Amino acid sequence: MKEIEQVINRYLEEKDTDYAIMITGEWGCGKTYFVRHTLSDYINSTPYEKKEGNTKMFSAVYISLYGLSSIEELPYLVAKSILPFLDSKIASFIKGAAGGFANFFGIERENFKEFSKLYEIQQDKVLIFDDLERVNFKKVHIKEVLGAINQYVEGGRLKTIVISDERKIIDDDFNNFKEKTIRYTLKFQKPLSESFDDIVSELEKDDYFTFLKEQKGLIIHVFRLGDCKNLRTLKFIIDVFRVLFDKVKNLKYTSEILKDLLVSMLVYSIEYKSGMNYEDLKKLSEMSSYIGWIHKEVDKSKEPGYIDKLRGKYNEIINEYHYYPVINEYIVNGYLFEKEMETLLLELEKRFEKLEETPEGKLFKKICNWKLIEDDEFVEIIDQTIEAVKECKYSVEELSELYYLLLKLEYYRIENFKLDDEIENTFKESAKAVIQRAGFDSYIETKYYEYIPNQYSKELDDRYDSYIHFIGERNRELRIKSDQNIIDGFIEDLRKNNSNKIFDYCKGPTCQFLFENLDFKAVSEALIVANINTVEAFRRGIYYKYPDGVAAGRLSYKEIQLLYGLYNEISSFVDNQHPRKLSSVWYQLLAKKLVRILIQDGAVKETGGEYKLLREEMTSSSIVSSSTSCD
């Protein structure tokens, strides 16, 4: 950032200044990193005073205004940055003193020059105030903050630099008061590629470092497509992808798998970090299902939906993006489900092995590049492909893509080819057999396998829709059976007192599904006759799933039904024990946790010893309100 350094250099050379300089840029663009490293180093190496045999350098003093809620705090923050000997006890005493640091020592704001001499805030100090936009403006006005900073600028004649994202300061007075203190506003616009180099240069020079250097072009390209310049997002991806790298680096198709996972993490992270909600982010599964941009008439009177914007943004890499729930959960929660990750890596290994080594894989690659097939090869390749389909050699994703391509050939009326009923039935029977063999696949429900034709004709589109519907229905049949098996398995383990399994359910991937589909009566009936170890395992599982401090409004309608119904059943069981047994303590503790979750969520409220549902949608629920509270 030579332009910024040039302005700062002139500023430091000027003997007597009465103005500050502002450096502004978007959150996460790297301005703080630049200031704390590059610019601070530059300031610290710039001569303040040259004397014979001795040169005194300027000294950068960094002060964050994050959360500042009182002007009286500012002198304390400055003093703490300049005087490192202020330990926590002294600092707390000064900070808590009436009137703040300056008034505590009897120093008026009007005489900051004397104050700077007394407390060694000498002219060689360059004050850097960061996070101006993160001041608590509910408690202190922007003009007060700028006025206080101006005391250092004009009263103390101190070189002062202010760092902020001006766009985040929504106050009509800001520009008026800014002009009285700040002369130049410099826009921080460091190229993302340079920032990437800065971040990676700090890593250990190992295999991961080499991988990142090799993938720099891809990473920067996806960031540009996503219109993201946020260095925090970039650093986040670089930090968390190392875990995936370590799991993949010794596999057979390392480079192919790593690139596949990297694209998935890049796109999802950029969208997630931009503030998109969970429901919108699920639409990324639809983006990965498109081979290319769909050329059709757009209703310009309507605002494009999120998925339409996604396809437009990431059109160049749309074929390379895959929606992986296990990766997405890792990005959001920081927890990587090991079994699901192992399954995904196994699937990816098989996918790349098939494409590179098996006859059907090589055939698949060839037909996907059908425009390069020679005329005299065409019939033989089509026959071989249909035979491989008949032998169930392809996955659901591959089958849908092949079917899509054959529809395209049908549209072009290629000689010696007709996608007739026999071929269509072959594809359906193959898909049915593949799904039955593999069992229910949650990915199929995201339609990650779906390749939408480019609206060649309504007849062909309808045929493709029919084929996709067929796949979905076969998978749903297995899901219903699979879902019921999960529910039945949980209840059965409760009844058999398999306490270790009960806790595993509550921390496993099916946990959310269970808590939205279990019948509270079936659970309570099993708990009431269970042994203490099982009851305690269930209570521990509840704590794992719903730690104390549940955010308001987090629970779904079905979760509230389960927890509230279960609370009523357990409370009723305890109340009807005469006399109460020692084992009732465990049920009481469970009931207390259940109702605490509901209260913290805002789903229920205690009134006169009764817990009543507050959420509007729950008023029509068949759950009967409990008239008692558990002791």
Backbone torsions as a table, in degrees:
resi	resn	phi	psi	omega
1	MET	NA	67.8	-175.8
2	LYS	-61.8	-34.4	-178.4
3	GLU	-63.0	-44.0	179.7
4	ILE	-64.8	-44.5	-179.5
5	GLU	-62.2	-35.4	179.1
6	GLN	-63.8	-45.3	179.8
7	VAL	-66.2	-43.3	179.8
8	ILE	-63.8	-37.3	179.2
9	ASN	-61.3	-46.1	177.3
10	ARG	-62.7	-38.4	180.0
11	TYR	-62.5	-43.3	-178.8
12	LEU	-71.7	-30.7	179.5
13	GLU	-72.3	-28.0	-178.9
14	GLU	-66.6	127.9	-171.4
15	LYS	-69.7	-44.9	-174.8
16	ASP	-130.7	109.2	-176.9
17	THR	-115.3	150.5	177.3
18	ASP	-131.6	29.4	-179.7
19	TYR	-142.5	161.1	177.8
20	ALA	-111.8	168.1	177.0
21	ILE	-121.0	138.0	178.4
22	MET	-110.7	138.7	171.0
23	ILE	-114.7	120.5	-175.6
24	THR	-121.2	154.5	179.7
25	GLY	178.6	163.7	-177.6
26	GLU	-65.5	154.2	174.0
27	TRP	-55.7	134.6	175.3
28	GLY	80.5	4.1	-176.9
29	CYS	-79.5	-9.5	176.5
30	GLY	103.5	9.9	-176.4
31	LYS	-67.7	-39.2	178.7
32	THR	-65.0	-42.6	177.6
33	TYR	-59.7	-44.0	179.5
34	PHE	-61.8	-44.3	-177.2
35	VAL	-68.2	-43.7	-174.9
36	ARG	-74.5	-20.8	-179.4
37	HIS	-110.7	-75.5	-174.5
38	THR	-61.7	-53.0	-175.0
39	LEU	-69.7	-40.9	178.4
40	SER	-62.4	-40.9	177.5
41	ASP	-62.9	-39.7	179.4
42	TYR	-64.1	-44.7	179.6
43	ILE	-63.1	-45.5	-177.2
44	ASN	-66.9	-16.1	178.6
45	SER	-104.4	7.6	179.7
46	THR	-96.8	127.1	-178.3
47	PRO	-64.5	133.9	172.9
48	TYR	-93.3	-41.5	-176.3
49	GLU	-148.7	130.1	178.7
50	LYS	-109.8	123.3	174.8
51	LYS	-125.8	159.9	-178.1
52	GLU	-58.8	119.4	178.5
53	GLY	79.7	1.2	-177.1
54	ASN	-153.6	131.8	177.0
55	THR	-125.4	123.0	177.5
56	LYS	-96.0	133.4	-177.6
57	MET	-99.7	155.4	170.2
58	PHE	-64.1	156.3	-179.7
59	SER	-130.5	118.8	-179.7
60	ALA	-79.0	132.2	179.8
61	VAL	-120.1	113.1	-174.9
62	TYR	-94.6	128.0	179.0
63	ILE	-131.5	121.6	176.4
64	SER	-91.5	132.4	178.6
65	LEU	-94.9	9.8	-176.7
66	TYR	-56.1	121.5	176.7
67	GLY	77.7	5.0	-179.9
68	LEU	-54.9	124.7	-175.8
69	SER	-123.7	0.3	179.4
70	SER	-152.4	136.4	179.5
71	ILE	-62.4	-30.3	-179.8
72	GLU	-63.3	-18.9	179.4
73	GLU	-75.0	-24.2	-171.2
74	LEU	-61.6	-49.6	178.3
75	PRO	-59.0	-34.5	177.7
76	TYR	-63.9	-44.3	-179.7
77	LEU	-63.0	-40.3	178.7
78	VAL	-65.9	-47.0	-178.4
79	ALA	-61.7	-41.1	-179.2
80	LYS	-63.5	-35.3	-179.9
81	SER	-73.7	-32.8	-177.6
82	ILE	-86.2	-36.3	-175.3
83	LEU	-108.2	88.0	-175.3
84	PRO	-65.1	-14.9	-178.9
85	PHE	-75.2	-8.2	177.3
86	LEU	-69.3	100.1	-179.6
87	ASP	-79.2	178.9	-172.1
88	SER	-63.4	-35.1	-178.2
89	LYS	-68.8	-45.8	179.0
90	ILE	-65.1	-42.6	-178.5
91	ALA	-61.6	-43.5	179.9
92	SER	-64.3	-38.8	179.9
93	PHE	-64.1	-46.0	-179.8
94	ILE	-65.3	-44.0	-176.9
95	LYS	-63.5	-35.8	-177.2
96	GLY	-85.3	-8.3	-176.9
97	ALA	-67.0	144.6	180.0
98	ALA	-59.8	128.8	178.6
99	GLY	85.5	-2.7	176.5
100	GLY	78.4	-173.0	-173.0
101	PHE	-60.4	-50.2	-174.4
102	ALA	-64.6	-49.5	-178.3
103	ASN	-67.7	-31.0	179.6
104	PHE	-60.5	-36.9	178.8
105	PHE	-94.1	10.8	176.3
106	GLY	72.2	30.9	-177.7
107	ILE	-109.3	121.2	179.2
108	GLU	-79.1	150.8	179.7
109	ARG	-62.0	-27.8	-177.3
110	GLU	-68.7	-17.4	-175.1
111	ASN	-117.6	53.9	-179.0
112	PHE	-67.4	-24.0	-179.1
113	LYS	-64.5	-46.7	178.3
114	GLU	-65.8	-38.4	178.9
115	PHE	-59.0	-42.4	-178.7
116	SER	-65.8	-36.2	178.5
117	LYS	-68.0	-44.5	-175.5
118	LEU	-63.8	-39.3	-176.7
119	TYR	-107.9	27.7	169.7
120	GLU	61.1	27.0	171.5
121	ILE	-85.7	79.4	-174.1
122	GLN	-80.6	169.2	-175.9
123	GLN	-68.1	-13.4	178.0
124	ASP	-80.0	-8.2	-180.0
125	LYS	-82.3	133.4	174.7
126	VAL	-111.7	110.7	-178.0
127	LEU	-80.8	129.2	178.1
128	ILE	-118.6	106.1	179.3
129	PHE	-95.5	113.2	-178.0
130	ASP	-103.9	163.9	173.7
131	ASP	63.8	38.4	178.7
132	LEU	-56.9	-37.8	-177.5
133	GLU	-72.2	-10.6	-178.1
134	ARG	-101.9	12.8	171.7
135	VAL	-64.2	148.2	176.7
136	ASN	-77.8	87.5	-174.6
137	PHE	-74.0	-3.3	172.9
138	LYS	-75.5	-23.1	-176.8
139	LYS	-111.9	-18.8	-179.5
140	VAL	-141.7	139.9	-175.7
141	HIS	-85.5	150.4	-178.7
142	ILE	-59.7	-35.5	-178.4
143	LYS	-67.6	-29.7	176.9
144	GLU	-69.3	-40.1	-179.3
145	VAL	-65.9	-48.5	179.5
146	LEU	-65.0	-34.4	177.5
147	GLY	-64.5	-41.3	179.0
148	ALA	-66.8	-41.4	177.2
149	ILE	-63.6	-36.5	-179.6
150	ASN	-63.9	-25.7	177.1
151	GLN	-62.6	-36.8	176.7
152	TYR	-72.7	-36.1	-176.0
153	VAL	-71.1	-53.4	-176.6
154	GLU	-89.4	-47.2	-177.1
155	GLY	-69.8	-42.9	-177.1
156	GLY	-95.5	-9.0	-177.9
157	ARG	53.3	38.5	-179.9
158	LEU	-93.6	139.8	174.2
159	LYS	-64.4	128.3	-172.9
160	THR	-137.3	131.3	177.9
161	ILE	-121.8	132.3	-179.6
162	VAL	-113.4	131.0	-179.8
163	ILE	-111.3	132.2	-179.5
164	SER	-162.5	167.5	165.5
165	ASP	-108.5	96.2	-173.5
166	GLU	-57.1	-30.2	-176.5
167	ARG	-63.7	-22.8	-177.1
168	LYS	-86.1	-8.0	-179.8
169	ILE	-95.1	98.8	-176.6
170	ILE	-98.6	89.8	-178.6
171	ASP	-156.0	126.0	-177.6
172	ASP	-63.0	-26.4	-177.5
173	ASP	-81.1	-11.9	-171.5
174	PHE	-58.4	-53.0	-176.4
175	ASN	-62.5	-38.6	-179.9
176	ASN	-62.8	-47.3	-177.1
177	PHE	-78.6	-26.6	177.7
178	LYS	-60.9	-41.9	-176.7
179	GLU	-63.4	-26.0	-179.4
180	LYS	-75.5	-19.4	-176.2
181	THR	-113.4	-38.0	-170.5
182	ILE	-110.3	126.6	-179.7
183	ARG	-91.4	-46.7	-176.5
184	TYR	-118.5	137.7	173.6
185	THR	-116.0	115.6	-176.2
186	LEU	-102.9	129.5	179.8
187	LYS	-86.4	123.0	177.6
188	PHE	-84.9	117.5	-177.5
189	GLN	-139.0	62.2	179.5
190	LYS	-77.8	131.2	179.2
191	PRO	-56.6	140.4	-178.4
192	LEU	-59.5	-34.3	-178.8
193	SER	-63.7	-36.8	177.9
194	GLU	-69.3	-40.9	178.1
195	SER	-63.9	-38.2	176.1
196	PHE	-57.8	-46.8	179.6
197	ASP	-60.6	-40.3	179.7
198	ASP	-61.7	-45.6	-177.7
199	ILE	-66.1	-47.2	-176.4
200	VAL	-67.7	-31.5	-178.1
201	SER	-63.8	-20.5	-179.2
202	GLU	-86.2	-7.7	-178.8
203	LEU	-81.1	161.3	173.5
204	GLU	-64.1	139.4	-176.8
205	LYS	-81.0	74.8	-178.3
206	ASP	-121.0	-162.7	-178.4
207	ASP	-62.5	-36.0	-179.3
208	TYR	-67.1	-39.3	176.1
209	PHE	-58.7	-45.5	179.9
210	THR	-63.6	-41.9	179.2
211	PHE	-60.6	-45.8	-179.0
212	LEU	-63.3	-40.6	178.2
213	LYS	-61.6	-39.4	179.9
214	GLU	-69.1	-31.9	-176.3
215	GLN	-96.6	9.2	-178.5
216	LYS	-54.2	-45.9	-178.0
217	GLY	-59.3	-45.2	179.4
218	LEU	-63.9	-46.0	-177.4
219	ILE	-61.1	-48.7	-179.7
220	ILE	-64.1	-38.2	-179.8
221	HIS	-61.8	-45.4	-179.4
222	VAL	-66.9	-38.0	176.9
223	PHE	-61.8	-39.7	179.6
224	ARG	-68.5	-39.9	177.2
225	LEU	-62.2	-40.3	180.0
226	GLY	-80.4	2.2	-179.5
227	ASP	52.5	45.6	-178.5
228	CYS	-116.3	127.1	177.6
229	LYS	-120.2	12.0	-173.2
230	ASN	-79.8	115.7	-178.3
231	LEU	-69.9	-26.8	177.7
232	ARG	-63.9	-39.0	177.2
233	THR	-66.1	-42.8	178.4
234	LEU	-61.7	-46.6	-179.3
235	LYS	-65.7	-38.0	177.8
236	PHE	-58.3	-47.8	-179.1
237	ILE	-63.4	-44.5	180.0
238	ILE	-61.3	-39.1	-179.2
239	ASP	-68.8	-50.7	-171.0
240	VAL	-80.8	-22.4	-178.7
241	PHE	-71.8	-19.3	179.6
242	ARG	-56.6	-37.5	-179.9
243	VAL	-61.2	-42.8	178.4
244	LEU	-68.4	-39.2	179.1
245	PHE	-58.0	-45.4	-178.1
246	ASP	-64.5	-30.0	179.7
247	LYS	-78.0	-23.5	-172.9
248	VAL	-102.8	-24.2	-165.8
249	LYS	-59.2	-20.2	-179.5
250	ASN	-106.8	8.9	178.4
251	LEU	-79.5	168.4	-175.5
252	LYS	-67.3	-45.2	-177.1
253	TYR	-106.7	55.6	-174.1
254	THR	-55.7	-54.1	-173.4
255	SER	-63.8	-40.2	-179.7
256	GLU	-66.6	-44.5	-178.3
257	ILE	-68.2	-42.9	-179.8
258	LEU	-60.8	-42.7	179.1
259	LYS	-64.5	-40.9	178.7
260	ASP	-59.8	-48.3	-179.3
261	LEU	-68.5	-36.2	-178.8
262	LEU	-64.2	-45.1	178.8
263	VAL	-61.4	-42.4	179.2
264	SER	-60.0	-46.6	-179.0
265	MET	-68.3	-39.4	-179.1
266	LEU	-59.4	-52.5	-176.0
267	VAL	-64.2	-48.8	-177.0
268	TYR	-65.5	-40.8	-179.6
269	SER	-63.9	-44.2	-179.7
270	ILE	-60.6	-44.2	-179.7
271	GLU	-70.2	-42.0	-179.9
272	TYR	-64.9	-45.4	-178.2
273	LYS	-70.8	-16.8	177.4
274	SER	-78.9	-6.3	175.6
275	GLY	103.3	10.4	179.9
276	MET	-69.2	143.8	-178.9
277	ASN	-81.7	169.9	-172.0
278	TYR	-62.0	-41.7	-178.4
279	GLU	-63.1	-42.3	178.1
280	ASP	-65.8	-40.4	-178.0
281	LEU	-63.0	-28.5	178.0
282	LYS	-64.0	-21.8	-179.9
283	LYS	-71.7	-11.1	174.5
284	LEU	-61.4	-25.4	177.8
285	SER	-63.5	-31.1	178.9
286	GLU	-73.6	-33.6	-179.1
287	MET	-63.0	-41.1	-176.6
288	SER	-70.9	-9.6	-177.0
289	SER	-89.7	3.4	-177.0
290	TYR	-107.6	126.9	177.4
291	ILE	-66.8	-40.3	-178.6
292	GLY	-155.3	179.5	-178.6
293	TRP	-66.0	136.2	-178.2
294	ILE	-87.2	113.7	-179.5
295	HIS	-88.1	98.9	177.1
296	LYS	-147.8	167.6	-177.9
297	GLU	-65.8	135.3	179.9
298	VAL	-107.9	132.8	177.0
299	ASP	-76.7	100.3	-174.7
300	LYS	-70.7	-12.5	179.0
301	SER	-77.8	-13.8	-178.8
302	LYS	-107.7	144.6	176.2
303	GLU	-69.7	130.9	179.3
304	PRO	-59.0	138.9	177.6
305	GLY	-73.7	170.5	-177.8
306	TYR	-60.5	-41.3	-178.5
307	ILE	-65.6	-35.0	177.6
308	ASP	-65.0	-40.7	178.7
309	LYS	-65.8	-38.4	179.1
310	LEU	-61.8	-46.3	-179.1
311	ARG	-62.2	-36.9	178.4
312	GLY	-67.7	-42.7	-178.3
313	LYS	-65.6	-48.1	-170.5
314	TYR	-104.8	23.7	-176.6
315	ASN	-55.6	-35.8	-176.4
316	GLU	-68.1	-24.3	-178.6
317	ILE	-120.0	16.2	-173.1
318	ILE	-60.5	-30.5	178.5
319	ASN	-74.5	-20.2	-175.6
320	GLU	-95.7	-12.3	-177.3
321	TYR	-87.6	134.0	173.5
322	HIS	-128.0	142.7	-177.7
323	TYR	-93.2	109.6	-178.5
324	TYR	-116.1	104.5	-178.6
325	PRO	-53.3	-38.0	-178.5
326	VAL	-65.3	-35.9	177.1
327	ILE	-70.8	-40.9	-179.0
328	ASN	-63.6	-40.8	177.4
329	GLU	-63.3	-39.3	178.7
330	TYR	-63.0	-40.7	179.3
331	ILE	-63.8	-42.3	-175.1
332	VAL	-79.6	-45.7	-171.2
333	ASN	-103.6	-13.6	-179.4
334	GLY	79.0	2.5	-179.0
335	TYR	-111.9	129.3	-179.1
336	LEU	-105.5	114.9	177.8
337	PHE	-70.9	111.5	-170.7
338	GLU	-62.9	-45.4	-176.4
339	LYS	-65.0	-42.9	179.8
340	GLU	-65.5	-35.5	179.2
341	MET	-68.5	-41.1	178.1
342	GLU	-62.6	-40.1	178.6
343	THR	-63.4	-43.7	-180.0
344	LEU	-62.4	-45.2	-179.0
345	LEU	-64.1	-36.5	177.4
346	LEU	-64.5	-41.8	178.6
347	GLU	-64.1	-41.8	179.8
348	LEU	-66.4	-39.6	176.7
349	GLU	-59.9	-43.8	180.0
350	LYS	-65.2	-39.7	-179.2
351	ARG	-61.4	-49.2	-177.4
352	PHE	-73.1	-32.1	176.3
353	GLU	-64.0	-43.0	179.8
354	LYS	-61.9	-45.7	-176.9
355	LEU	-65.8	-33.0	-173.2
356	GLU	-95.1	-27.2	-167.8
357	GLU	-122.7	-27.3	-175.3
358	THR	-91.1	153.3	177.9
359	PRO	-59.1	-42.0	-179.6
360	GLU	-68.2	-30.7	177.4
361	GLY	-68.5	-45.9	178.9
362	LYS	-64.3	-36.4	177.6
363	LEU	-65.3	-40.4	179.5
364	PHE	-61.8	-45.7	179.0
365	LYS	-62.3	-37.9	-177.9
366	LYS	-67.6	-43.6	-177.5
367	ILE	-74.3	-25.7	175.3
368	CYS	-66.9	-25.3	174.6
369	ASN	-103.2	46.8	-171.2
370	TRP	-59.3	-24.1	-179.6
371	LYS	-68.3	-16.5	-179.1
372	LEU	-97.0	-1.5	-178.3
373	ILE	-75.0	134.9	177.1
374	GLU	-72.4	149.0	-176.9
375	ASP	-57.3	-40.1	-176.3
376	ASP	-76.0	-9.2	177.1
377	GLU	-94.4	-20.2	-166.0
378	PHE	-56.3	-53.5	-175.2
379	VAL	-59.9	-44.5	-179.1
380	GLU	-62.1	-42.1	-179.4
381	ILE	-65.9	-40.2	178.3
382	ILE	-63.8	-45.1	179.7
383	ASP	-61.1	-42.3	179.6
384	GLN	-65.0	-38.5	179.6
385	THR	-65.2	-45.9	179.5
386	ILE	-62.3	-37.4	178.8
387	GLU	-65.7	-41.3	178.1
388	ALA	-65.2	-36.1	175.9
389	VAL	-63.8	-44.9	-179.3
390	LYS	-61.0	-33.2	-179.0
391	GLU	-88.0	9.5	176.3
392	CYS	58.6	45.0	-178.1
393	LYS	-87.8	-8.8	-173.6
394	TYR	-117.4	151.8	177.3
395	SER	-76.4	171.9	177.9
396	VAL	-59.9	-42.4	179.5
397	GLU	-61.3	-45.3	-178.8
398	GLU	-67.3	-39.2	178.2
399	LEU	-61.8	-43.4	-178.6
400	SER	-66.4	-36.3	178.6
401	GLU	-69.7	-41.9	177.9
402	LEU	-62.2	-43.0	179.7
403	TYR	-62.2	-41.3	177.5
404	TYR	-59.8	-43.6	-178.6
405	LEU	-67.2	-38.6	178.5
406	LEU	-66.7	-34.7	174.0
407	LEU	-61.6	-38.5	179.9
408	LYS	-64.9	-41.2	177.8
409	LEU	-65.4	-36.1	176.0
410	GLU	-61.1	-41.4	-179.2
411	TYR	-62.1	-39.0	-178.1
412	TYR	-81.9	-1.0	176.1
413	ARG	55.3	48.6	-179.6
414	ILE	-66.5	136.9	-178.9
415	GLU	-60.4	143.7	177.9
416	ASN	66.0	21.4	176.2
417	PHE	-139.3	135.3	175.7
418	LYS	-148.4	121.5	178.8
419	LEU	-81.6	82.0	-174.6
420	ASP	-87.5	-178.1	-177.0
421	ASP	-61.6	-34.0	-179.0
422	GLU	-64.9	-45.1	178.2
423	ILE	-65.4	-41.9	-179.7
424	GLU	-61.1	-43.7	178.5
425	ASN	-65.3	-34.1	176.8
426	THR	-61.4	-42.8	178.3
427	PHE	-64.6	-41.9	-178.5
428	LYS	-67.3	-42.9	179.7
429	GLU	-65.3	-37.8	178.5
430	SER	-65.1	-45.3	179.1
431	ALA	-61.2	-42.7	179.8
432	LYS	-61.4	-44.3	-179.2
433	ALA	-66.7	-40.7	-179.3
434	VAL	-65.0	-44.2	179.8
435	ILE	-64.8	-43.8	-179.7
436	GLN	-62.8	-39.4	-178.7
437	ARG	-68.0	-40.4	-176.3
438	ALA	-84.3	-22.8	-174.8
439	GLY	84.7	177.4	-177.7
440	PHE	-56.2	134.9	-179.3
441	ASP	-122.4	112.5	-178.3
442	SER	-64.2	-27.1	179.1
443	TYR	-63.6	-34.4	-179.0
444	ILE	-61.3	-34.0	179.8
445	GLU	-66.9	-23.1	177.0
446	THR	-82.3	-3.2	-179.3
447	LYS	60.5	32.1	179.0
448	TYR	-65.5	-18.8	-177.0
449	TYR	-88.2	-6.7	-169.0
450	GLU	-84.1	124.6	178.5
451	TYR	-115.0	113.4	-172.2
452	ILE	-86.5	127.5	176.6
453	PRO	-63.1	158.3	-177.7
454	ASN	-85.5	42.1	176.1
455	GLN	55.5	44.5	-179.5
456	TYR	-66.2	-45.6	175.3
457	SER	-159.1	154.2	-178.1
458	LYS	-63.6	-37.1	-179.5
459	GLU	-61.3	-46.8	-179.6
460	LEU	-67.9	-39.2	178.1
461	ASP	-62.7	-41.0	179.9
462	ASP	-65.7	-37.7	178.3
463	ARG	-65.3	-40.6	179.2
464	TYR	-66.7	-44.0	178.0
465	ASP	-58.0	-39.7	179.3
466	SER	-63.4	-40.8	-180.0
467	TYR	-66.1	-43.9	179.4
468	ILE	-64.7	-39.8	177.9
469	HIS	-61.6	-39.5	179.1
470	PHE	-60.6	-46.5	179.0
471	ILE	-60.4	-46.9	-178.9
472	GLY	-60.2	-41.5	-179.3
473	GLU	-66.0	-41.8	178.8
474	ARG	-63.0	-39.8	-179.7
475	ASN	-69.0	-38.9	-180.0
476	ARG	-64.7	-36.1	176.9
477	GLU	-58.6	-42.8	178.7
478	LEU	-71.1	-34.1	179.6
479	ARG	-63.0	-45.0	-179.4
480	ILE	-58.2	-44.0	178.7
481	LYS	-66.2	-41.8	-179.9
482	SER	-65.8	-43.6	179.6
483	ASP	-60.1	-44.2	-178.9
484	GLN	-66.7	-34.7	177.7
485	ASN	-64.3	-38.1	178.4
486	ILE	-64.7	-46.7	-179.4
487	ILE	-63.2	-48.5	-179.6
488	ASP	-61.9	-37.4	179.9
489	GLY	-64.7	-40.1	179.5
490	PHE	-65.2	-48.0	-179.3
491	ILE	-63.5	-40.1	179.2
492	GLU	-63.2	-40.7	178.5
493	ASP	-68.0	-31.5	173.6
494	LEU	-63.7	-46.9	-176.9
495	ARG	-67.1	-32.6	-179.0
496	LYS	-89.5	3.8	179.0
497	ASN	58.5	39.4	173.7
498	ASN	-83.4	75.8	-170.9
499	SER	-61.4	-37.8	179.6
500	ASN	-62.7	-39.7	179.3
501	LYS	-67.5	-35.7	-178.2
502	ILE	-60.5	-45.9	179.5
503	PHE	-66.1	-37.3	178.7
504	ASP	-62.6	-36.7	177.0
505	TYR	-57.9	-41.6	-173.0
506	CYS	-74.1	-14.0	177.6
507	LYS	-116.9	6.5	-178.0
508	GLY	-94.1	178.0	-175.8
509	PRO	-68.4	-20.4	-179.8
510	THR	-91.4	4.0	-174.3
511	CYS	-57.0	-52.2	-178.0
512	GLN	-61.0	-41.6	178.1
513	PHE	-58.6	-46.6	-178.7
514	LEU	-59.9	-46.7	-175.6
515	PHE	-72.3	-8.3	175.7
516	GLU	-106.0	-3.4	-175.8
517	ASN	-132.2	-8.7	176.9
518	LEU	-70.0	147.1	175.0
519	ASP	-91.2	122.8	-172.9
520	PHE	-63.8	-29.8	179.3
521	LYS	-68.9	-41.8	179.5
522	ALA	-64.1	-40.0	179.6
523	VAL	-67.0	-46.8	-177.3
524	SER	-64.8	-39.8	178.9
525	GLU	-61.4	-38.8	178.7
526	ALA	-71.8	-38.4	-179.2
527	LEU	-67.5	-39.1	-175.7
528	ILE	-62.2	-30.6	179.8
529	VAL	-102.4	3.6	-178.6
530	ALA	-79.0	162.9	175.6
531	ASN	-81.7	171.5	-173.2
532	ILE	-63.6	-37.4	179.7
533	ASN	-60.4	-38.2	-179.8
534	THR	-70.6	-43.2	178.0
535	VAL	-60.8	-43.4	-179.4
536	GLU	-68.2	-37.4	177.6
537	ALA	-63.2	-39.3	178.2
538	PHE	-66.2	-41.9	179.1
539	ARG	-63.8	-41.3	176.6
540	ARG	-62.4	-39.0	177.5
541	GLY	-63.5	-38.6	177.1
542	ILE	-62.7	-42.3	178.2
543	TYR	-63.8	-38.3	179.3
544	TYR	-66.2	-44.1	-178.4
545	LYS	-72.6	-38.0	-177.3
546	TYR	-128.4	78.4	178.8
547	PRO	-63.6	157.9	179.1
548	ASP	-55.9	140.9	-179.8
549	GLY	93.4	31.5	178.0
550	VAL	-58.8	131.5	-178.9
551	ALA	-67.2	141.3	179.9
552	ALA	-60.3	136.2	176.8
553	GLY	78.8	9.0	-175.9
554	ARG	-79.1	-32.6	-174.4
555	LEU	-73.0	144.3	175.1
556	SER	-83.2	167.1	179.3
557	TYR	-56.8	-43.8	-177.1
558	LYS	-69.4	-35.7	177.5
559	GLU	-64.2	-42.0	178.7
560	ILE	-61.8	-42.2	177.5
561	GLN	-56.6	-46.9	-179.1
562	LEU	-64.9	-51.9	-175.1
563	LEU	-65.7	-42.0	-178.8
564	TYR	-70.6	-42.9	178.4
565	GLY	-64.1	-40.8	179.7
566	LEU	-65.9	-40.4	177.4
567	TYR	-59.0	-45.7	-179.3
568	ASN	-62.1	-43.5	-177.7
569	GLU	-66.2	-44.5	-179.6
570	ILE	-66.0	-43.0	179.2
571	SER	-61.3	-43.5	179.7
572	SER	-63.1	-40.0	178.4
573	PHE	-61.1	-44.3	-179.8
574	VAL	-66.3	-44.3	-177.7
575	ASP	-63.0	-28.9	-176.5
576	ASN	-89.2	1.7	176.1
577	GLN	-82.4	118.3	178.4
578	HIS	-134.2	109.9	-8.1
579	PRO	-78.0	165.7	179.4
580	ARG	-73.5	136.2	178.0
581	LYS	-86.1	161.7	178.6
582	LEU	-58.4	-36.6	-178.8
583	SER	-63.4	-17.5	-179.5
584	SER	-64.6	-21.6	-179.9
585	VAL	-58.4	-40.8	-178.4
586	TRP	-66.1	-36.0	177.6
587	TYR	-70.9	-36.7	177.7
588	GLN	-64.1	-42.7	178.3
589	LEU	-62.6	-39.7	178.0
590	LEU	-64.0	-44.6	-179.5
591	ALA	-63.0	-40.2	179.3
592	LYS	-63.4	-40.9	178.5
593	LYS	-65.5	-42.4	-179.5
594	LEU	-59.6	-47.0	-177.0
595	VAL	-72.9	-30.3	177.4
596	ARG	-65.4	-39.0	176.6
597	ILE	-59.5	-45.3	-177.3
598	LEU	-67.0	-37.9	178.8
599	ILE	-67.5	-46.4	-179.9
600	GLN	-63.4	-32.9	178.3
601	ASP	-74.1	-19.9	-177.1
602	GLY	88.1	14.4	-178.3
603	ALA	-83.0	-29.8	179.7
604	VAL	-133.8	163.3	177.4
605	LYS	-140.3	140.3	178.6
606	GLU	-86.0	127.1	177.1
607	THR	-137.9	112.1	178.1
608	GLY	59.7	39.0	178.8
609	GLY	83.2	-2.1	178.5
610	GLU	-109.4	147.3	177.0
611	TYR	-108.8	115.6	-176.6
612	LYS	-116.7	143.5	178.9
613	LEU	-68.8	137.3	-179.1
614	LEU	-105.7	-31.5	-175.5
615	ARG	-63.3	133.6	-174.7
616	GLU	-57.1	-41.6	-175.3
617	GLU	-71.8	-13.2	-178.1
618	MET	-88.1	-11.9	-174.5
619	THR	-64.3	-25.8	-179.9
620	SER	-92.7	4.5	-177.2
621	SER	-65.7	152.2	178.4
622	SER	-83.4	-0.8	-179.7
623	ILE	-70.4	131.7	-179.9
624	VAL	-87.6	130.2	-179.1
625	SER	-70.1	139.0	178.0
626	SER	-81.1	137.3	-180.0
627	SER	-96.5	2.0	180.0
628	THR	-124.9	159.9	174.5
629	SER	-116.9	145.2	-176.6
630	CYS	-74.7	134.8	179.8
631	ASP	-64.6	NA	NA
